[in-house]
Amino acid sequence: QVQLVESGGGLVQAGGSLRLSCAVSGRTFSNSVIAWFRQAIGKEREFVANIRWRGGSAAYADSVKGRFTISRDNAKNTVYLQMNSLKPEDTAVYYCAAREPTIGSYDYWGQGTQVTVSS
């Protein structure tokens, strides 16, 4: 079982930066893939980035490549999403999620944190 708690959302102007945090806990999270998703009003939830806890290999959606960086701090049991060069279209509720490495579905989710980018 994995528990996830997001924080760090807020209001930022276009071109600015914001760092989201996902505090991870649970007995099995060290073998998990941790991901960031986002959902804007009126749109489907979309994948943003993920990272394997062991090894730290990461993947990104094309829309955020070069602007966002996912990372983890093993000592703090925290996954971060550093968001730079933010655009209004990045506005969404951002969710942290977790899955086992061999399972495609994300079964564990945080409560979400709002990111609003003004133009």
Buried (B, 14 or more C-beta within 10 A) or exposed (E): EBEBBBBBBEEBEBEEEBEBBBBBEBEEBEEBBBBBBBBBEEEEEEBBBBBBBEEEEBBBBEBBEEBBBBBBEEEEBBBBBBBBEBBEEBBBBBBBBBBBEEEEEBEBBBEBBEBBBEE
